[in-house]
Amino acid sequence: MLSIGYGKLLIGCVAGLVVLGGATVGLGIGGFADVPADSETTVGEDELEITTVQSPAEIRPDEPLRVHLRITNPGSATTTKQVALRLSGDGDQQSPETVITKQVELSAAEPTDVTLAVEPDQLSSGEYTYAVAVGDSSSPETTGDVAVLTPPTFVLADTTANATIVRGTNASIRANLTNVGAYRGVQTVRFAVDTDRNGQYSDTETLNESVYSLAGGQSQVSTATVNTAGLTPDEYQYKIATENVTTTGTLNVQQPATFRLQNMTAPANVTKGETANVSVVVENVGDVGGTDNVTLRSDSTNTTYSRSVSLAANESTTVSIGVQTTNLSRGQHNHSLGTAADKETVSMTVEDSHFEVSDLDGPNVLYVGDTAVFSASVTNTGNVTGTQSIQHRIDSDDDDRPETYGVNRTVTLAPGESSRVRFEIEYTVTDSTDYPVEPLSLQTYVYGIYSEDARVSTAMSVKPSWAKDGGGSSGSGGSTSVSEGERASLDEITQDKYGLYYNEVSGETKRQIEEIHERQPFADGLAVAEVRTREEIARQEYGADVKAGDKFNFTGLDIETQQKVEADFDSQFQTDSGDRIESWDELANDTYGASYENLTASRQADIRTTYQDQFE
């Protein structure tokens, strides 16, 4: 703020000369300071005394420039004078320009306040020197300076460090907002990305907007985050805008490292035990390099093999993985190779020998001291030549799982080739190192001939040697045969099956022997020792957890197994006479004249209820 001190205006006949004092900087915008007149100054009769000049040091562009004067007429008469305000720009070499004049009547011996105002439209931003002239003087003294401030003016600069980003990574768009004006102003910065690439920026494409209040010369960094996970790799225009200025840029979204598979190969056939090489060409179709795992999985064994692969953009390589086939079964197996972005599947056939066992031949009754002869046909149904150990096993511990005792034959067979394997074994009831197997008690045993892939088994009854005097033999016909309509006694059945008399077996066994006895005659060619109880069928064929001698709970089996056991049991007899348990099919045929599976759902429900009633 500039303030003029005192001064004297000397009045002649025609013109006056303005004599002004120095300028003193005082208050800020809009403020004024007064400097009192010098009390020692003498004023003549014809002099006008300017006691005060007030003006702001700086003004805003929307404010008028006001200069305040106090003029005292010390004379005895009223006079009228013109007061003029002249301005010149900073560094302007032209003569000051009169911007406003005012006729002022000055009363005698009284001070008069005068205000000269310059409207905002007459001024622009910058530095000005002003002077005041009173009367006709053409050479006014400079009275001070005033600055018309620059309004808040914002400059926006895009300072985004990296406009290229990999999809899935957040991108940051940055801008620097600076107020190059002279005083504080408010500005809003808006960020938007044209995600649909239609050339427009909708409200949904606006990332954020921030309002900043900045003093003159102050700067502020503004940031917006772009989530690129949902953007297709491409170029996207973005916009940074304020109320006054807009700048645009391009965001380049790159495809991340993406590993694709092609030309996957594997051998069509591989022999079990060999390593099969599965290979594939892996290409990184992304815009940047990266690392991924190429993983091979077997659908058959859930085995996983993995290789880590690093590739630059558009680079490719061939990856080979060895697949172990030792634990793969014979036949076709699917293997898949996959990366995070792709998957390929290939099939290969594992070839192996497969030894089927059939046509088991052996004694139904074995008399202690006799040599038993067991034989079976072994056929390689596989597609490669194989060698296997063929074993003879017998269930000596009565758990329905025949054990091996080192009695075996090594057999080599080409695909489709068969061989008859024969075992001669002498069983005793005494433990001796002269015999390769455990001693046997006088009872029924399950025995069989086993390959690594298959088995065939049946049962035989061990009897004392003196029992041969009753007419039996150790051959396959040594057991009592009743296939021609004859009926075996309870003792004959228990002797043939267990080597005991009827009154020597448990009550549970008696009940089952009685049922076999009631169901006679047996199927053609079936000897007594070969006829099995429901309990034996359940244990030997369907793995029921029932120990010999324990009470057998037929209804404790699941219903499907009950039906299978009953069907196997019924097939051992020529008629249904004495059948105490009728199966679903038997009940269905008796009631509706159709098999169970051909009945309606409601009739099947009736049959199941009737079936269950048999055990109530």
LOSEKOL-374882 format. One record per residue (C-alpha): x, y negated, z negated; residue number from 0. Coordinates in Angstrom, 2 decimals. Layout:
// LOSEKOL-374882
        px        py        pz    nr
         X         Y         Z   NUM
...
END
This chain:
// LOSEKOL-374882
        px        py        pz    nr
      0.00      0.00      0.00     0
      1.38     -3.33      1.01     1
      0.69     -6.50     -0.97     2
      1.66    -10.00     -0.06     3
      2.71    -12.38     -2.78     4
      2.08    -16.03     -2.61     5
      2.75    -18.42      0.26     6
      1.96    -21.90      1.43     7
      0.21    -22.90      4.63     8
      1.26    -26.41      5.63     9
     -1.47    -28.30      7.50    10
     -0.53    -30.85     10.15    11
     -2.81    -32.82     12.38    12
     -3.31    -30.15     14.98    13
     -1.77    -26.80     13.97    14
     -0.70    -24.93     10.81    15
      2.31    -22.72     10.13    16
      1.83    -19.55      8.06    17
      4.63    -19.03      5.56    18
      4.34    -15.61      3.88    19
      6.33    -13.87      1.22    20
      7.72    -10.32      1.28    21
      5.71     -7.06      1.19    22
      5.58     -4.76     -1.78    23
      4.54     -1.05     -1.46    24
      1.93     -0.20     -4.07    25
     -1.00      2.32     -4.21    26
     -1.83      5.18     -1.83    27
     -4.59      5.43      0.71    28
     -7.34      2.94      0.06    29
     -5.51      1.36     -2.91    30
     -4.49     -2.26     -3.24    31
     -2.10     -4.24     -5.41    32
     -2.28     -7.90     -6.31    33
      0.73    -10.13     -6.69    34
     -0.14    -13.40     -8.59    35
      0.93    -16.76     -7.21    36
      4.14    -18.28     -8.54    37
      3.19    -20.68    -11.33    38
      6.20    -22.90    -10.61    39
      5.23    -23.53     -7.00    40
      3.99    -27.05     -6.22    41
      1.40    -27.52     -3.57    42
      1.02    -30.76     -1.70    43
     -2.23    -32.42     -0.89    44
     -2.31    -31.21      2.73    45
     -1.20    -27.62      1.98    46
     -3.34    -24.41      1.97    47
     -2.12    -21.89     -0.55    48
     -2.39    -18.08      0.17    49
     -2.26    -16.58     -3.25    50
     -2.87    -12.91     -2.37    51
     -2.65    -10.54      0.64    52
     -3.88     -6.98      0.10    53
     -3.86     -4.02      2.55    54
     -3.48     -0.20      2.35    55
     -0.15      1.40      3.20    56
     -1.94      4.21      5.09    57
     -5.44      5.04      6.21    58
     -7.18      8.03      7.75    59
     -8.25      7.76     11.38    60
    -11.92      7.62     10.42    61
    -11.40      4.67      8.05    62
    -11.35      0.92      8.99    63
     -8.24     -1.14      8.31    64
     -9.11     -3.88      5.81    65
     -6.78     -6.77      4.96    66
     -7.87     -9.01      2.03    67
     -6.66    -12.63      1.65    68
     -7.21    -15.27     -1.04    69
     -6.73    -18.82      0.29    70
     -6.83    -21.90     -1.92    71
     -7.49    -25.38     -0.54    72
     -5.82    -27.72     -3.05    73
     -7.01    -30.74     -1.15    74
     -9.97    -32.97     -1.93    75
    -11.99    -32.20      1.20    76
    -13.60    -29.06      2.62    77
    -11.93    -27.73      5.75    78
    -12.67    -24.92      8.26    79
     -9.89    -22.77      9.64    80
     -9.58    -19.65     11.86    81
     -7.97    -16.64     10.24    82
     -6.54    -14.04     12.68    83
     -5.17    -10.49     12.19    84
     -2.58     -9.37     14.63    85
     -1.24     -5.79     15.11    86
      1.71     -4.29     16.92    87
      2.63     -0.62     17.19    88
      5.77      0.79     15.65    89
      8.59      0.00     18.05    90
      6.24     -1.87     20.38    91
      8.22     -4.57     22.18    92
      5.12     -6.46     23.26    93
      3.79     -9.47     21.40    94
      1.41     -8.65     18.55    95
     -2.18     -8.37     19.66    96
     -4.93    -10.23     17.92    97
     -7.47     -7.64     16.94    98
     -9.88     -9.75     14.89    99
    -10.48    -13.42     14.05   100
    -12.76    -15.11     11.56   101
    -13.75    -18.78     11.00   102
    -13.44    -19.55      7.29   103
    -14.75    -22.65      5.46   104
    -12.42    -23.58      2.64   105
    -13.91    -25.66     -0.15   106
    -11.73    -28.25     -1.85   107
     -9.84    -27.05     -4.89   108
    -11.46    -23.59     -4.80   109
     -9.98    -20.21     -3.79   110
    -11.72    -18.36     -0.94   111
    -11.56    -14.56     -0.43   112
    -11.32    -13.43      3.17   113
    -11.48     -9.83      4.45   114
    -10.43     -8.90      7.98   115
    -11.55     -5.38      9.08   116
    -10.42     -3.38     12.12   117
    -12.83     -0.54     13.06   118
    -11.50      3.05     13.50   119
    -12.19      3.09     17.24   120
     -9.66      0.28     17.68   121
     -6.87      2.33     16.12   122
     -5.12      5.58     16.87   123
     -2.73      7.57     14.75   124
      0.61      5.93     14.28   125
      2.62      3.23     12.50   126
      1.52     -0.45     12.80   127
      2.95     -3.80     11.80   128
      0.37     -6.45     11.02   129
      0.44    -10.22     10.48   130
     -2.08    -12.83      9.40   131
     -2.34    -16.28     10.96   132
     -4.39    -19.20      9.57   133
     -5.18    -22.08     11.78   134
     -3.62    -22.64     15.19   135
     -0.21    -21.32     14.32   136
      1.18    -19.12     17.11   137
      4.08    -17.78     15.08   138
      2.67    -15.90     12.09   139
      4.92    -14.24      9.63   140
      4.92    -10.38      9.48   141
      3.09     -9.44      6.40   142
      3.55     -5.63      6.27   143
      3.11     -2.15      7.76   144
      0.25      0.29      7.79   145
      0.15      3.93      8.92   146
     -2.91      5.45     10.56   147
     -2.56      9.08      9.51   148
     -2.70     12.01     11.92   149
     -5.89     14.05     11.16   150
     -5.66     17.74     10.17   151
     -4.48     19.43     13.35   152
     -3.98     23.19     13.37   153
     -1.51     25.13     15.46   154
     -2.05     28.90     15.79   155
      0.81     31.22     16.73   156
      0.53     34.98     17.34   157
      3.32     36.54     15.28   158
      2.34     40.21     15.73   159
      5.58     42.15     15.27   160
      4.60     45.31     17.15   161
      1.59     45.46     19.45   162
      2.42     49.04     20.47   163
      1.11     51.62     18.03   164
      0.56     55.39     17.98   165
     -3.11     56.40     17.72   166
     -3.97     57.33     14.16   167
     -1.61     54.72     12.72   168
     -2.97     51.42     11.45   169
     -1.84     48.41     13.49   170
     -1.33     44.93     12.01   171
     -2.15     41.81     14.00   172
     -0.60     38.67     12.53   173
     -0.96     34.96     13.14   174
      0.70     31.86     11.67   175
     -1.64     28.90     11.08   176
      0.04     25.51     10.56   177
     -1.54     22.15      9.76   178
      0.59     19.64     11.69   179
     -1.67     16.80     10.54   180
     -0.90     14.34      7.75   181
     -3.39     15.55      5.18   182
     -5.34     18.61      4.03   183
     -7.89     20.35      6.20   184
     -9.91     23.57      6.31   185
     -9.75     26.13      9.12   186
    -11.21     29.64      9.67   187
     -9.12     32.33     11.39   188
    -11.01     35.19     13.10   189
     -9.55     38.42     14.47   190
    -11.34     40.67     16.99   191
    -10.40     43.61     19.25   192
    -12.25     44.42     22.47   193
    -12.56     48.12     21.60   194
    -15.07     48.90     24.36   195
    -12.92     47.04     26.91   196
    -15.87     45.10     28.41   197
    -14.20     41.70     28.19   198
    -16.42     40.55     25.34   199
    -15.91     40.33     21.60   200
    -19.04     41.39     19.75   201
    -19.71     41.00     16.05   202
    -18.99     44.70     15.55   203
    -15.57     44.21     17.11   204
    -14.61     41.47     14.65   205
    -11.99     42.75     12.24   206
    -12.10     39.98      9.65   207
    -12.16     36.24      9.16   208
    -10.41     34.14      6.55   209
    -10.87     30.52      5.51   210
     -7.74     28.50      4.64   211
     -7.31     25.03      3.11   212
     -3.92     23.68      4.14   213
     -2.17     20.46      3.25   214
     -0.35     18.49      5.93   215
      2.67     20.48      7.10   216
      1.59     23.65      5.26   217
      1.51     27.07      6.97   218
     -0.31     30.31      6.23   219
      0.19     33.85      7.61   220
     -3.08     35.69      8.34   221
     -3.27     39.45      8.97   222
     -5.88     41.88     10.31   223
     -5.63     45.69     10.27   224
     -6.76     47.80     13.23   225
     -7.68     51.43     12.54   226
     -6.68     53.22     15.74   227
     -7.90     56.70     14.80   228
    -11.07     56.31     16.87   229
     -9.46     54.59     19.85   230
     -8.60     56.34     23.09   231
     -4.96     55.76     24.01   232
     -5.04     52.67     26.27   233
     -4.51     48.92     26.27   234
     -6.91     46.74     24.27   235
     -7.20     42.95     24.31   236
     -7.37     41.20     20.98   237
     -8.26     37.63     20.10   238
     -7.19     35.33     17.26   239
     -9.35     32.22     17.08   240
     -9.98     29.15     14.95   241
    -12.55     26.37     15.42   242
    -10.13     24.54     17.68   243
     -7.72     27.00     19.24   244
     -7.68     30.62     20.50   245
     -4.83     32.93     21.36   246
     -5.01     36.44     22.83   247
     -2.75     39.45     23.05   248
     -2.64     43.09     24.12   249
     -2.62     46.06     21.76   250
     -1.13     49.18     23.33   251
     -2.44     52.36     21.65   252
     -0.27     55.36     22.47   253
     -1.13     59.04     22.51   254
      0.61     60.71     19.54   255
      2.83     63.70     20.08   256
      0.41     66.31     21.47   257
      1.69     69.81     22.15   258
     -0.12     71.70     24.93   259
      0.38     75.36     25.91   260
      0.55     76.89     29.35   261
      1.76     80.05     31.11   262
      1.44     82.30     28.06   263
      2.75     85.79     28.77   264
      3.01     89.08     26.89   265
      3.63     92.69     27.97   266
      0.44     94.45     29.03   267
      1.61     97.66     27.34   268
      4.08     98.25     24.55   269
      5.08    101.45     22.75   270
      4.34    101.36     19.05   271
      7.44    100.47     17.07   272
      8.91     98.30     19.81   273
      9.10     94.51     19.61   274
      6.84     92.73     22.10   275
      7.97     89.30     23.24   276
      5.17     86.76     23.60   277
      6.23     83.55     25.34   278
      4.58     80.26     26.26   279
      5.55     76.92     27.78   280
      5.02     74.09     25.29   281
      4.72     70.54     26.62   282
      4.43     67.29     24.69   283
      1.82     65.33     26.66   284
      1.87     62.46     24.16   285
      3.50     59.05     24.58   286
      5.96     59.57     21.73   287
      8.18     62.37     20.52   288
      7.26     64.64     17.64   289
      7.46     68.02     15.96   290
      4.81     70.74     15.77   291
      4.58     74.40     14.79   292
      3.84     76.99     17.45   293
      2.07     79.75     15.53   294
      1.29     83.27     16.72   295
     -1.45     85.25     14.97   296
     -2.47     88.87     15.33   297
     -6.22     89.44     15.16   298
     -5.59     93.01     14.03   299
     -3.25     92.53     11.09   300
     -3.58     88.83     10.18   301
      0.17     88.61     10.67   302
      1.51     85.13     11.40   303
      4.72     84.15     13.18   304
      5.73     80.49     13.48   305
      8.32     78.38     15.33   306
      8.98     74.67     14.79   307
      9.39     72.74     18.05   308
     10.56     69.13     18.52   309
      9.95     67.46     21.90   310
     10.27     63.97     23.33   311
      7.36     62.47     25.25   312
      6.60     64.52     28.42   313
      9.29     67.05     27.51   314
      8.59     70.80     27.67   315
     10.27     73.99     26.52   316
      9.62     77.74     26.48   317
      9.01     79.38     23.12   318
      9.33     83.15     22.66   319
      8.16     85.03     19.57   320
      8.82     88.69     18.90   321
      5.80     90.67     17.68   322
      6.45     93.78     15.58   323
      4.17     96.65     16.58   324
      5.11     99.16     13.88   325
      1.95     98.45     11.91   326
     -0.35     98.11     14.90   327
     -2.71    100.92     15.71   328
     -2.94    102.47     19.13   329
     -5.10    100.42     21.49   330
     -5.68     96.85     22.56   331
     -4.73     93.94     20.32   332
     -5.34     90.23     20.78   333
     -2.70     87.69     19.85   334
     -3.21     83.94     19.85   335
     -0.63     81.20     20.12   336
     -1.60     77.80     18.83   337
     -0.42     74.29     18.07   338
     -2.32     71.58     16.26   339
     -3.99     70.59     19.56   340
     -4.16     73.74     21.68   341
     -4.64     77.50     21.57   342
     -4.08     80.38     24.00   343
     -4.93     84.07     23.63   344
     -3.31     87.10     25.23   345
     -4.04     90.83     24.97   346
     -1.64     93.74     24.95   347
     -2.13     97.45     24.52   348
     -0.08     99.36     21.96   349
      0.65    102.84     23.25   350
      1.26    105.67     20.83   351
      0.88    109.38     20.46   352
     -2.25    110.58     18.66   353
     -2.37    114.14     17.41   354
     -5.89    115.49     17.11   355
     -6.42    118.70     15.11   356
     -9.22    121.17     15.97   357
    -10.26    124.84     15.99   358
     -9.21    125.60     12.44   359
     -8.97    129.32     11.73   360
     -8.39    130.84      8.29   361
     -9.88    133.21      5.73   362
    -13.17    132.50      4.04   363
    -12.12    134.84      1.19   364
     -8.53    135.34      0.09   365
     -7.63    138.27     -2.13   366
     -4.73    137.68     -4.43   367
     -1.53    139.20     -3.08   368
     -2.65    139.08      0.59   369
     -0.94    136.90      3.13   370
     -3.26    134.18      4.45   371
     -2.94    133.13      8.07   372
     -4.05    129.59      8.97   373
     -3.93    128.10     12.44   374
     -5.27    125.12     14.38   375
     -4.94    123.50     17.79   376
     -3.01    120.22     17.91   377
     -3.50    117.98     20.97   378
     -1.73    114.73     21.83   379
     -4.60    112.50     22.96   380
     -2.34    109.45     23.02   381
     -0.52    107.95     25.98   382
      3.13    108.52     25.01   383
      5.09    111.57     23.97   384
      5.26    111.92     20.22   385
      6.69    114.09     17.47   386
      4.83    114.71     14.22   387
      4.97    116.89     11.15   388
      1.87    119.12     11.02   389
      1.07    120.10      7.45   390
     -0.97    122.78      5.73   391
     -2.62    121.45      2.56   392
     -4.80    122.96     -0.16   393
     -6.78    121.29     -2.93   394
     -5.16    123.09     -5.86   395
     -6.15    120.44     -8.46   396
     -9.83    120.40     -7.51   397
    -10.04    116.69     -6.56   398
    -11.28    117.38     -3.01   399
     -8.05    115.95     -1.62   400
     -5.86    118.79     -0.38   401
     -2.22    118.36     -1.35   402
      0.86    119.17      0.68   403
      3.58    121.48     -0.64   404
      6.18    121.15      2.05   405
      4.49    123.71      4.29   406
      4.77    122.06      7.71   407
      5.73    122.47     11.36   408
      7.38    119.85     13.56   409
      5.56    119.51     16.86   410
      6.50    117.44     19.93   411
      3.78    116.93     22.55   412
      3.53    115.00     25.78   413
      0.30    113.05     26.49   414
     -2.54    115.54     26.96   415
     -0.44    118.51     25.82   416
     -1.74    120.97     23.18   417
     -0.12    123.52     20.91   418
     -1.38    126.15     18.45   419
      0.19    125.72     15.01   420
      0.21    128.78     12.72   421
      0.99    129.13      9.02   422
      1.44    132.41      7.08   423
      1.27    131.90      3.32   424
      1.09    134.40      0.45   425
     -0.89    133.05     -2.50   426
     -0.54    134.44     -6.01   427
     -2.02    133.73     -9.39   428
      1.41    133.57    -11.01   429
      3.93    130.77    -10.81   430
      7.01    131.93     -8.94   431
      9.78    130.23     -7.01   432
      9.35    132.92     -4.35   433
      6.23    131.18     -3.06   434
      6.03    127.73     -1.50   435
      2.71    126.76     -3.10   436
      1.12    126.52     -6.52   437
     -0.55    129.61     -8.01   438
     -4.31    129.72     -7.47   439
     -7.11    130.48     -9.87   440
    -10.06    132.62     -8.90   441
    -12.31    129.91     -7.44   442
    -13.17    128.10     -4.21   443
    -10.61    125.76     -2.64   444
    -10.73    123.19      0.16   445
     -7.84    123.56      2.56   446
     -6.92    122.07      5.92   447
     -4.32    121.39      8.57   448
     -3.25    117.76      8.91   449
     -1.42    115.63     11.44   450
     -0.44    112.02     10.80   451
     -3.60    110.94     12.62   452
     -6.29    113.54     11.96   453
     -7.27    116.64     10.00   454
     -9.57    119.61     10.00   455
    -10.59    121.35      6.78   456
    -12.89    123.96      5.29   457
    -13.19    126.07      2.12   458
    -12.08    129.52      1.04   459
    -12.77    131.60     -2.06   460
     -9.90    133.27     -3.95   461
    -10.82    136.65     -5.45   462
     -8.93    139.29     -7.39   463
     -7.31    142.10     -5.41   464
     -9.57    144.74     -6.96   465
    -12.58    142.99     -5.36   466
    -11.51    144.43     -2.00   467
    -12.80    147.78     -3.21   468
    -16.30    146.39     -2.84   469
    -15.84    146.35      0.89   470
    -14.48    142.86      1.39   471
    -11.28    141.96      3.24   472
     -8.96    139.02      3.47   473
     -9.96    138.18      7.00   474
    -12.50    135.66      8.19   475
    -15.24    138.29      7.74   476
    -14.26    139.14      4.17   477
    -17.05    137.11      2.63   478
    -20.59    138.39      2.22   479
    -22.52    137.67      5.41   480
    -26.29    137.27      5.31   481
    -26.77    135.64      8.69   482
    -29.01    138.44      9.96   483
    -31.81    137.87      7.49   484
    -30.31    139.62      4.47   485
    -30.40    137.91      1.10   486
    -27.37    137.62     -1.15   487
    -27.85    137.96     -4.87   488
    -26.93    135.24     -7.34   489
    -23.87    137.26     -8.38   490
    -22.78    137.72     -4.75   491
    -23.04    133.98     -4.09   492
    -21.06    133.01     -7.19   493
    -18.51    135.77     -6.57   494
    -17.96    134.69     -2.97   495
    -17.80    131.01     -3.82   496
    -16.07    130.95     -7.19   497
    -14.82    134.48     -7.94   498
    -17.09    134.60    -10.99   499
    -20.37    136.18    -11.92   500
    -23.52    134.11    -12.09   501
    -23.70    134.17    -15.91   502
    -20.08    132.91    -16.10   503
    -20.66    129.52    -14.42   504
    -21.96    126.30    -15.98   505
    -25.61    125.36    -16.11   506
    -25.10    122.68    -13.45   507
    -23.43    125.17    -11.14   508
    -26.17    127.73    -11.83   509
    -28.81    125.20    -10.75   510
    -27.03    124.56     -7.47   511
    -26.43    128.31     -6.87   512
    -30.11    128.94     -7.48   513
    -31.01    126.39     -4.82   514
    -28.70    128.05     -2.28   515
    -30.18    131.41     -3.26   516
    -33.75    130.15     -2.70   517
    -32.92    128.65      0.70   518
    -31.68    131.90      2.28   519
    -31.26    133.14      4.95   520
    -28.22    131.13      5.94   521
    -27.52    129.77      9.44   522
    -26.23    132.30     11.98   523
    -22.61    133.29     11.39   524
    -22.29    131.37      8.14   525
    -20.74    133.34      5.28   526
    -21.66    132.77      1.65   527
    -18.28    131.21      0.80   528
    -18.83    128.65      3.54   529
    -22.18    127.49      2.21   530
    -21.67    124.28      0.22   531
    -23.78    122.67     -2.45   532
    -24.91    119.04     -2.16   533
    -22.24    118.14     -4.69   534
    -19.48    119.75     -2.61   535
    -20.70    118.07      0.58   536
    -20.85    114.69     -1.17   537
    -17.33    115.03     -2.51   538
    -15.65    116.61      0.50   539
    -17.35    114.72      3.33   540
    -18.38    111.37      1.84   541
    -15.89    110.75     -0.93   542
    -18.38    110.79     -3.80   543
    -16.61    110.31     -7.11   544
    -17.91    113.50     -8.80   545
    -15.54    115.86    -10.57   546
    -16.17    119.58    -10.37   547
    -18.20    120.76    -13.34   548
    -19.70    117.37    -14.12   549
    -23.42    116.89    -13.77   550
    -24.15    115.85    -10.22   551
    -26.50    112.85     -9.88   552
    -27.71    113.02     -6.31   553
    -29.79    109.84     -6.64   554
    -26.69    107.98     -7.79   555
    -25.44    108.04     -4.21   556
    -26.40    105.16     -1.93   557
    -29.54    105.96      0.05   558
    -27.77    106.27      3.39   559
    -25.30    108.80      1.97   560
    -28.18    110.74      0.41   561
    -29.72    111.15      3.86   562
    -26.43    112.36      5.36   563
    -25.73    114.81      2.54   564
    -29.27    116.21      2.75   565
    -28.99    116.66      6.52   566
    -25.66    118.53      6.16   567
    -27.09    120.68      3.38   568
    -30.24    121.61      5.35   569
    -28.20    122.55      8.44   570
    -26.74    125.54      6.51   571
    -30.11    127.34      6.39   572
    -32.41    128.92      8.93   573
    -35.70    127.70      7.43   574
    -37.06    124.93      5.21   575
    -38.41    127.47      2.71   576
    -37.50    126.41     -0.81   577
    -36.30    122.97      0.25   578
    -36.82    120.86     -2.85   579
    -35.66    117.54     -1.31   580
    -37.13    116.36      1.94   581
    -35.27    113.66      3.85   582
    -36.80    110.57      5.41   583
    -36.97    112.27      8.81   584
    -38.57    115.40      7.36   585
    -41.20    113.36      5.55   586
    -41.80    111.19      8.61   587
    -42.30    114.20     10.89   588
    -44.56    115.94      8.36   589
    -46.68    112.81      7.80   590
    -46.67    110.97     11.12   591
    -45.19    113.42     13.62   592
    -42.30    111.08     14.48   593
    -38.75    110.42     13.30   594
    -38.19    107.80     10.62   595
    -36.48    105.33     12.91   596
    -39.46    105.34     15.31   597
    -41.97    104.35     12.61   598
    -43.30    100.86     11.99   599
    -41.82     98.88      9.13   600
    -44.85     99.49      6.90   601
    -44.78    103.26      7.53   602
    -41.06    103.36      6.86   603
    -41.77    101.69      3.51   604
    -44.36    104.38      2.73   605
    -41.85    107.13      3.59   606
    -39.21    105.58      1.31   607
    -41.72    105.49     -1.56   608
    -42.71    109.13     -0.97   609
    -39.04    110.10     -0.80   610
    -38.32    108.44     -4.14   611
    -41.33    110.15     -5.75   612
    -39.51    113.51     -5.35   613
    -37.09    112.44     -8.11   614
    -39.65    111.02    -10.56   615
END
